[in-house]
């Protein structure tokens, strides 16, 4: 398996998102600006994985990347709600 540069795009999004989210205020609600920015960057990274998988640029099956997207969609708000107190 040849490693190409397309692996770096979702990782860069996941690395840059938390850095830029530090400028936003954080509240314990799901509508917190910091959480929404982090959630958006995770969704963007998952969408990039799905697009690169569909184009054949990443050697991952589409069901794997779709599973990652579902985990992000469902898991992130659940974790936020668990730790909101």
C-alpha angles and dihedrals in degrees: 000000000000115000111223135185094260090083089066097060098071091039091052090050090050091048098046096042097067092044093055093041091066091080092063124082118251126220129174092251129096089242092063110136092226093051092046091051092049091045091050093049091050090050091048091052091048091049090050089053091051094047093048090047093050092048091051094241092121121047093228126116115247092238090060094053091043089053090053089052092051092048090052093046095050104024102051097057090043092054090046091052092047093054099037094105 
